[in-house]
């Protein structure tokens, strides 16, 4: 049956193409029929007679005989809404002119209690709305259908974000519901300039994707680039915002993220206010924020809820932790192997005594400990939450102590690797922390090969790579390279919030002048 329908659709498309070339009027390729029975048969065939497809037929016999069918997927709709709608439809008195007049319009009005409604004229739209969780009402004798947004699937409530915890600040986070996530941002930005563009991506999944931006604040070139990339995504399925990220990012062969993600509505709203773009994907609590720069990785939402002096101290602590996590192990390996003159004599003697009788070179010790830390970290994430943290902590203590007593690694190496592992957790952006962990292995190899010179060579390549990167056309190292004096208020330091207002007004005046110049 499905094959015959596909042949029929192909035949209709070919006939319409011929009519278009000949200048004739195009016939609808996929019209809804007048017969309720035929419509229901085709819907069932298109849905492969799925067990969760519910078809309810209603026959009204008051002033005239009115037949209608209500079609929906069990579990995706609110059954109480549908029952109340059927009761209202059955209580109404209909005239005899069902096809052209009061009958269909009355049903359409009664269906308003289902939520957002619309009239459909194509079978393809009917199937799409059913799969999206809407209820479809078809009246016998009318070549149209009514779609009502009666979504009522079970949803997770609004909870505190698990990946970006703050001491002071809002405690609500995004959920898997796209409409709920948009509402959480609307709650914070009560402004008509907030625009929402909707897309449907995925040939099979038909996932809803929302693009949010502030009119007048967003860079129009960046906005057009994002819209173009999203609208040209060709894939069978989108299940998480990370799938969209891979399609729209500027460079895929890099360790560093070029698009940020967050599950905090306040962070998303703040980025919208700064002129960035937020992408929400139905079915995931993580939204995408673009463009994204390197220094945003060290900015926490909590920075703007504390005093500016406290926030500045915390930000410097994050930069120090970033350098310690990146260079701690490699500098230790280079200093003890090639540059012992850099270490104070008492400390050098202590380290030499610890190294006496060790079976492996120091680089092997470092790699073994770094690999063990990564394994414990992954084990703690994958295991049940009740035991994951305990296993990771106890495992690290037991393995570290046992390794030292067995003479496999030195105590100094255990201290250094544990310190670098702890400092890697301080980076607010989790995707940037992963990049640091991966780069740390490369630095250890080169420090073991040629000492501090190897570290310097890798750092030069990394800095050159970062300066060459862009995020949707915006330089990745902004505002350091290229250097912008005004933007230094929120880079290494965090100036008082009232000092940002003057810069916002300047940017707004600049946008207005550009618009007047174009007009």
Phi, psi and omega in degrees: 000315180297323179295320179297321179295319178296320177297321180295317179297318179297319179297318180294321178296318179297320180292322178292323178296320178295318179295323179294320179293330181270001178079017180269166178289140182274134176270141179304128186286339188216061187281155172278136183278167178284328185283123178296321182298315179295321179297316181294322178298318182290322178298317179297321179292318179295326180272008177059031180051045183299145184292334181269004176279122181251127178237114181246121179258134182236132177240122180254133180228082174241263176285329179210170180267117181239122179248136178213159179234139178244123186238134178198170178259127181296134180098342180257354185235167175267107183299327182294321177298317182293318179297318178295322179295318179297321179297318178295320180295320182287333180282339184283150176259125187253149176278177183283337183275081185281320189288312188258343191237238196291329185302303182294319181295323178294317177299319179298319180292319180292332180285354181296338180288347176287342183123208179299127184233158178204161179261131181249147180234357182236147178296323181298323178291325178298312180298319181297317181292323178297315181291339179275357178099013178268162175257139182247132176243123179240128180260132179298130180092359181241121181279044179217164177226154179250128178251127177240132182280086182254037183299134181209028181291156180293131182233151174285137180290167179287121183232174178289135179302139182269337185263342182225074183278137177233152176282316180239125180145177179299147182251006180266148181226166178296155175243190179275358181267123181295316180296321178295319180294319177296320180296324179295326177283320177300326180298330182265332180244084180275071186218132180293348179285348178285115184254143179232118175252134183253141177227154173240117187238140179108114181296332181256314184281331182050055183281135178279132179232132181249135178248118184246140178198160179261117179297132181094343178249330183284148174286120186296324179294317178295319180298315180295324179294318179294315179299319181296317183290321179292317182291342181255015176288124179242107180202162179280329184208144172237119183244344182205160182297336177297331176295319178292322181303319181293334181277333188251353182289153183288319184223127181263336181268081178196152177279342189261140180286140177251356176226132183272163174220151180205155172245020179254121178296326180294323177293319178297318180295320179296320178292324175298320180294332179273002176097011179269176184247137179245133180242120178252137180240131179295131178100004179217143178273003181256125177257160178259145178232126181217150354286163185231134180244166186299318187284346173292341180295338184254009179259120179258147176304331181290342179301329186263003176252349174258172173297153186295327181290320177293318180297323179294320178297316179297323181292319176296325177297323179291319179295320177296317179295325177298313179294320180294319179293324182284319191250350188304303184293317183293321178294321178297316179296316181294319183292317182285338183265314187245339187229058180294339180293343179280346184264135176304146187302313179301318179293322180296319178295321179296317179294323179294323178293323177294325184282349183294125179086005179286133185281340186244151171299162186293330179291324177294320176300315182297315181294321178297316181290319179297318179294321179296319179296318180295321179295317179295323179295315179293322179296320179295328179284318187281335182283162177307144187300327183294330184244349185298312182294319180296319180296318182294318181289309181296321179298319180295317180295313183294314181296318180296313180295317181294321180295322179292314181294328179281352179077024180274319179230159180272153179300324179298320179294322178298318180295314183296313182294320178296321179295315179294327178293320180293317182294335180291339180281347185283334180298121184298324182275113184295323180293330175287324178297323177296319179299320179296318181297320179291319181291335181297323178296320179296318180295323179296318179300311184287328177292327177287337182277309185224020172074214183295335177296322177295320177297317180297319180298314180296319180296323178296315178296320181294315180296318177297321179295317180296321180289338179272348184278156176223152173241099183056041177091351180265128179305135188292330182266013174300138006257025177271317178222102002287150186280133178230118185294315184297328184280355180288353178292342183219046178240272175282325178253166171235102180287165176303147184296326181295339179284342178287336188297323180297320179293322178298317180295322178296316179296321180293319178296323180295319179295318179296320179294321178296319179296318179294324178295321179291324181286000000 
